[in-house]
C-alpha cells in the first residue's frame, strides 16, 4: 500500500516521538535510585522500542538509531 505524503509525515513524527521516549526511559532507568524503579523504566523503554519497530516496519521506513539522552534530574529522583 502506498502512503500519502501526510501519512508518511505522521509516521516520521511518531517515530521521532518514540525515539525520544526510548532514550528518555533508558536514561531514567540508568539514573534510578533503586533496582525496581530502574526495571520499571527499562521495561517501558522496551515497549516504546517495540512501538518504534512496528511503525517503521508498517511504514516501510528504516528504524532510526537511538540518541544519547540524559534524564532530567527531577525525573531521576522519582
C-alpha positions as CSV (number, residue, x, y, z in Angstrom):
1,X,0.0,0.0,0.0
2,X,1.3,3.4,-0.9
3,X,1.2,6.0,1.8
4,X,0.3,9.6,1.2
5,X,2.8,12.3,2.0
6,X,0.7,13.3,5.0
7,X,0.7,9.7,6.3
8,X,4.5,9.5,5.8
9,X,4.9,12.7,7.8
10,X,2.7,11.3,10.6
11,X,4.8,8.2,10.6
12,X,8.0,10.2,10.8
13,X,6.7,12.3,13.6
14,X,5.5,9.2,15.5
15,X,9.0,7.6,15.1
16,X,10.7,10.8,16.4
17,X,8.5,10.7,19.5
18,X,9.2,7.0,20.1
19,X,12.9,7.5,19.7
20,X,12.8,10.3,22.2
21,X,10.7,8.2,24.6
22,X,13.0,5.2,24.4
23,X,16.1,7.3,25.1
24,X,14.4,9.1,28.0
25,X,13.2,6.0,29.7
26,X,16.6,4.3,29.4
27,X,18.3,7.3,30.9
28,X,15.8,7.4,33.8
29,X,16.3,3.6,34.3
30,X,20.0,4.2,34.5
31,X,19.7,7.0,36.9
32,X,17.0,5.4,39.1
33,X,17.8,5.2,42.8
34,X,16.8,1.5,43.2
35,X,16.6,-1.6,41.0
36,X,12.8,-1.9,41.0
37,X,12.3,1.6,39.6
38,X,15.1,1.0,37.1
39,X,13.5,-2.2,36.0
40,X,10.1,-0.5,35.5
41,X,11.6,2.2,33.3
42,X,13.7,-0.3,31.4
43,X,10.5,-2.3,30.6
44,X,8.7,0.9,29.5
45,X,11.6,1.6,27.2
46,X,11.3,-1.8,25.7
47,X,7.6,-1.2,24.9
48,X,8.4,2.1,23.3
49,X,11.1,0.4,21.2
50,X,8.6,-2.1,20.1
51,X,6.3,0.7,19.0
52,X,9.1,2.2,17.0
53,X,9.9,-1.1,15.3
54,X,6.2,-1.6,14.4
55,X,5.8,1.9,13.0
56,X,9.0,1.8,10.9
57,X,8.1,-1.7,9.6
58,X,4.5,-0.9,8.7
59,X,5.5,2.4,7.0
60,X,8.4,0.8,5.2
61,X,10.9,3.2,6.8
62,X,14.3,2.4,8.4
63,X,14.2,2.3,12.1
64,X,16.2,5.3,13.4
65,X,19.1,4.9,15.8
66,X,18.5,5.9,19.4
67,X,20.3,9.1,20.5
68,X,22.1,9.6,23.8
69,X,19.9,11.4,26.1
70,X,20.3,12.3,29.8
71,X,17.4,12.0,32.2
72,X,16.2,15.1,33.9
73,X,17.3,15.3,37.5
74,X,13.8,15.7,38.8
75,X,12.6,12.6,36.9
76,X,15.5,10.5,38.1
77,X,14.7,11.3,41.7
78,X,11.3,9.6,41.5
